[in-house]
Amino acid sequence: MAKENDVILIYYEDQPITFARIENISPDIKKDWYNVKLLMLQVPLQVATWILRDIYINGQEFTMDGKKIRLERVVCPEDPVPPEENNDVPVKPNGKKIISLADLKKK
């Protein structure tokens, strides 16, 4: 389930339209419904509060004004597989290689 501080992608009529961050999820007066405060990650920034059931927060499709909407939690992709080892290139403590742009320019 998406939770507070998660980034989500909002689909409108099966097309991705914007990213948002879930700022707050609080219970609504209706049982099994929640007030979901969203920070729309666009220019200018906008805040919206949608009243949603937990299944909608989990990604099930719903409608607003007859239009299909779906939320999808965004997961950071894994780092690509590191290239083959090159012993001539210094390595930082976190395992990342240091490439000098000045050295590349000389070639």
C-alpha positions as CSV (number, residue, x, y, z in Angstrom):
1,M,0.0,0.0,0.0
2,A,1.2,3.5,-0.7
3,K,1.9,5.4,2.4
4,E,2.9,8.9,3.6
5,N,6.0,10.3,1.8
6,D,5.6,7.9,-1.1
7,V,5.8,9.2,-4.6
8,I,2.9,8.1,-6.9
9,L,2.2,8.4,-10.6
10,I,-1.4,9.4,-11.3
11,Y,-3.0,7.9,-14.4
12,Y,-6.0,9.6,-16.0
13,E,-7.9,7.6,-18.6
14,D,-5.0,5.1,-18.7
15,Q,-2.4,7.8,-19.5
16,P,0.2,8.9,-16.9
17,I,-0.3,12.6,-16.2
18,T,1.6,13.7,-13.1
19,F,3.6,12.7,-10.1
20,A,2.5,13.5,-6.6
21,R,3.8,12.8,-3.1
22,I,1.4,11.6,-0.4
23,E,1.7,14.1,2.4
24,N,-0.9,12.7,4.8
25,I,-3.4,9.9,5.0
26,S,-6.1,10.4,7.7
27,P,-9.4,8.5,8.3
28,D,-12.5,10.1,6.9
29,I,-15.8,10.1,8.8
30,K,-17.0,7.3,6.5
31,K,-15.7,3.8,7.4
32,D,-12.9,2.5,5.2
33,W,-12.4,5.9,3.5
34,Y,-9.4,8.2,3.9
35,N,-8.5,11.8,3.3
36,V,-5.3,11.7,1.2
37,K,-3.4,14.9,1.0
38,L,-1.3,15.0,-2.2
39,L,1.5,17.4,-3.2
40,M,1.3,17.6,-7.0
41,L,4.9,17.6,-8.3
42,Q,4.4,20.1,-11.0
43,V,5.0,23.8,-11.6
44,P,3.5,25.5,-9.8
45,L,3.2,23.1,-6.8
46,Q,-0.4,22.4,-5.8
47,V,-1.9,20.5,-2.9
48,A,-5.1,18.5,-3.2
49,T,-7.0,16.3,-0.8
50,W,-8.8,13.3,-2.3
51,I,-11.2,11.1,-0.3
52,L,-10.3,7.6,-1.3
53,R,-10.9,4.0,-0.1
54,D,-7.8,2.0,0.8
55,I,-8.2,-0.1,-2.3
56,Y,-7.8,3.0,-4.4
57,I,-4.7,4.0,-2.5
58,N,-3.4,0.5,-3.3
59,G,-3.8,1.1,-7.0
60,Q,-7.2,-0.1,-7.9
61,E,-8.9,2.0,-10.6
62,F,-11.7,4.4,-9.7
63,T,-13.6,7.2,-11.4
64,M,-13.8,11.0,-10.9
65,D,-16.5,12.8,-12.9
66,G,-16.8,9.6,-15.0
67,K,-13.1,9.5,-15.9
68,K,-10.9,6.6,-14.9
69,I,-8.1,7.4,-12.4
70,R,-5.5,5.1,-11.0
71,L,-2.6,5.7,-8.5
72,E,0.7,3.8,-8.9
73,R,3.4,3.8,-6.3
74,V,6.8,4.8,-7.8
75,V,9.7,2.6,-6.8
76,C,13.3,3.8,-7.5
77,P,14.9,1.6,-10.1
78,E,17.9,-0.5,-9.2
79,D,21.4,0.8,-10.1
80,P,22.6,-0.7,-13.4
81,V,25.1,-3.5,-13.3
82,P,28.5,-1.9,-12.7
83,P,30.8,-2.0,-15.8
84,E,33.8,-4.3,-16.0
85,E,36.5,-3.4,-13.6
86,N,39.1,-0.9,-14.8
87,N,42.0,-0.8,-12.3
88,D,43.3,2.5,-13.7
89,V,40.3,4.5,-12.4
90,P,40.2,5.5,-8.7
91,V,37.2,4.3,-6.7
92,K,35.3,6.1,-3.9
93,P,34.5,4.3,-0.7
94,N,30.9,3.7,-1.8
95,G,32.3,1.7,-4.8
96,K,31.6,4.4,-7.5
97,K,34.4,5.2,-9.9
98,I,35.9,8.7,-10.2
99,I,36.3,9.8,-13.8
100,S,38.3,13.0,-14.4
101,L,36.7,15.2,-17.0
102,A,40.1,17.0,-17.4
103,D,41.7,13.7,-18.4
104,L,39.0,12.9,-20.9
105,K,39.4,16.4,-22.5
106,K,43.2,15.8,-23.0
107,K,42.5,12.7,-25.2
